[in-house]
Amino acid sequence: MKAQLQCQFPEPGNWGKFILTAVFPDKNGFIQSRRFTQDDIPAAQAETFNKVVSRVAVLSDDWKALQVRAQPEQITVKLLSEGGEVAPESRDAVVLTVEAFNARGGRRLFTSRDYSEFTIMGEAAVAFFNHFTTDNNNE
């Protein structure tokens, strides 16, 4: 089982109120689940969380995010070397899946295939994810 963060927005569109659930295997292989609210996010992590939420805000006005799931992924990127050759390189990333609804009651999952912004390769996003899904940080 891969670790994941699940963020529910009880008031869709109000990004300041949420429940963040970290689901991850502990060092003994047991699945742990820890819940946090906006008041539990350390100040050092709050800016990164806001940047992640800004990625979700790219949805059109017709769709409101109910839940965001974040999972770690190894992403292969193509880099251009000094010699002009293309070389693949693997990087850590956090990939988002967003469950949203519209005014007519429709529901839809949006992924990184729909929005490239849902793949976040920054070190801060990976550190944020690891902060909540590493057993040592949550004991």
C-alpha positions as CSV (number, residue, x, y, z in Angstrom):
1,M,0.0,0.0,0.0
2,K,1.3,3.4,-1.0
3,A,1.0,6.2,1.5
4,Q,-1.5,8.9,0.7
5,L,-2.9,12.1,2.0
6,Q,-6.6,12.7,1.7
7,C,-7.9,16.2,2.1
8,Q,-11.6,16.8,2.4
9,F,-13.2,20.3,2.1
10,P,-16.5,20.3,4.1
11,E,-17.3,23.7,2.6
12,P,-16.2,23.4,-1.1
13,G,-14.4,26.5,-2.2
14,N,-13.4,27.4,1.4
15,W,-9.8,26.3,1.2
16,G,-9.1,27.4,4.8
17,K,-11.3,24.7,6.3
18,F,-10.3,21.1,5.8
19,I,-9.7,17.7,7.2
20,L,-6.4,16.1,6.2
21,T,-6.1,12.4,6.7
22,A,-2.7,10.7,6.4
23,V,-2.9,7.0,5.5
24,F,0.4,5.1,5.5
25,P,2.0,1.8,6.5
26,D,4.1,2.0,9.7
27,K,7.5,0.3,10.2
28,N,5.7,-2.9,11.1
29,G,3.5,-2.9,8.0
30,F,0.3,-2.0,9.8
31,I,-1.8,0.7,8.1
32,Q,-2.0,3.9,10.2
33,S,-4.5,6.7,9.7
34,R,-4.0,10.1,11.3
35,R,-6.4,13.1,11.0
36,F,-5.5,16.7,11.1
37,T,-7.5,20.0,10.7
38,Q,-6.3,23.3,9.5
39,D,-5.4,24.2,13.1
40,D,-3.0,21.2,13.2
41,I,-0.8,22.2,10.2
42,P,2.6,23.4,11.5
43,A,3.5,26.9,10.4
44,A,6.5,25.5,8.5
45,Q,4.1,23.4,6.4
46,A,1.3,25.9,5.9
47,E,2.9,27.7,3.0
48,T,3.4,24.5,1.1
49,F,-0.1,23.4,1.8
50,N,-1.4,26.7,0.4
51,K,0.7,26.2,-2.8
52,V,-0.8,22.7,-3.2
53,V,-4.3,24.1,-2.8
54,S,-3.6,26.8,-5.4
55,R,-3.0,23.9,-7.9
56,V,-6.5,22.6,-7.1
57,A,-8.0,26.1,-7.7
58,V,-7.3,25.7,-11.5
59,L,-10.6,23.8,-11.8
60,S,-13.2,25.9,-13.7
61,D,-15.9,27.7,-11.7
62,D,-18.3,24.9,-12.7
63,W,-16.4,22.4,-10.5
64,K,-15.8,22.5,-6.8
65,A,-13.3,20.3,-5.1
66,L,-14.7,18.0,-2.4
67,Q,-11.6,15.9,-1.8
68,V,-8.0,15.8,-2.9
69,R,-5.8,12.6,-2.7
70,A,-2.1,13.0,-2.9
71,Q,0.3,10.1,-3.5
72,P,4.1,9.9,-4.1
73,E,5.3,9.0,-7.5
74,Q,8.5,8.7,-9.4
75,I,8.2,10.9,-12.5
76,T,10.5,10.5,-15.4
77,V,11.5,13.8,-17.0
78,K,13.5,14.4,-20.1
79,L,16.4,16.8,-19.7
80,L,18.5,18.3,-22.4
81,S,22.2,17.8,-21.7
82,E,24.9,20.3,-22.6
83,G,25.7,18.2,-25.6
84,G,22.1,18.6,-26.9
85,E,21.2,15.0,-26.1
86,V,17.9,14.2,-24.3
87,A,18.5,12.2,-21.1
88,P,15.7,10.8,-18.9
89,E,15.9,11.4,-15.2
90,S,13.7,10.1,-12.4
91,R,12.4,12.6,-9.8
92,D,10.2,12.4,-6.7
93,A,6.8,14.0,-7.1
94,V,3.4,14.3,-5.4
95,V,0.5,13.6,-7.7
96,L,-3.0,14.8,-7.0
97,T,-6.4,13.3,-7.8
98,V,-9.3,15.7,-7.2
99,E,-12.9,14.6,-6.7
100,A,-15.2,17.5,-7.6
101,F,-18.9,18.2,-8.1
102,N,-20.9,20.7,-10.2
103,A,-24.1,22.6,-9.6
104,R,-26.1,19.9,-11.4
105,G,-25.0,17.3,-9.0
106,G,-22.4,15.7,-11.2
107,R,-19.2,14.3,-9.8
108,R,-15.9,13.8,-11.6
109,L,-12.3,12.8,-10.8
110,F,-9.6,15.1,-12.2
111,T,-6.1,13.8,-12.5
112,S,-2.7,14.9,-13.7
113,R,-3.8,13.8,-17.2
114,D,-6.4,16.5,-17.1
115,Y,-4.3,19.2,-15.4
116,S,-0.5,19.0,-15.5
117,E,-0.5,21.2,-12.4
118,F,-1.6,18.2,-10.4
119,T,1.9,16.7,-10.7
120,I,4.1,18.6,-8.2
121,M,7.9,17.9,-8.3
122,G,9.0,20.5,-5.8
123,E,11.0,19.4,-2.8
124,A,8.7,21.3,-0.5
125,A,5.7,19.3,-1.7
126,V,7.5,16.0,-1.2
127,A,8.7,17.1,2.3
128,F,5.1,18.1,3.2
129,F,3.8,14.7,2.1
130,N,6.6,12.9,4.0
131,H,5.9,15.0,7.1
132,F,2.5,13.6,7.5
133,T,3.0,10.1,6.1
134,T,6.2,9.0,7.9
135,D,5.6,7.2,11.1
136,N,8.4,8.9,12.9
137,N,6.8,12.3,12.5
138,N,3.4,11.2,13.8
139,E,4.3,9.4,17.0
